[in-house]
Amino acid sequence: MSQDPPVVRRQIEIINALGLHMRPADKFVRLALQFQSEIRVIHDNGDEFNGKSILDLTSLAAECGTRLDLEACGPDAEAAVETLAALVSAGFYEDENGEELEPPR
């Protein structure tokens, strides 16, 4: 009997002023690629995007204030969702002008 991999889902909100443009999408994808789990970003209209694809994430066109569902399925799903949600809630470490901030160590 095989056991289905765990699925973890959490709602996130894009809080950085410039939204999910190329730089934050790149940060998200680089982080997502560190996990084995499949990562999906789900828009409230039902559209699903591959969280490990820069093309998918930039086509999302998520502006500041957009609420999305983050879903991971796999052996490290809990850690993936926790880590990616923390990146989003930190505003992708950007200031209000899109300039890079130093992440805490």
Protein Blocks (a to p, Z undefined) as FASTA:
>chain_A
ZZdddddddddddfbfnlpafklmmmmmmmmmmpmbdcddddfkopacdfkbfklmmmno
paehiacddddedjklmmmmmmmmmmmmnonopafkopacdddZZ
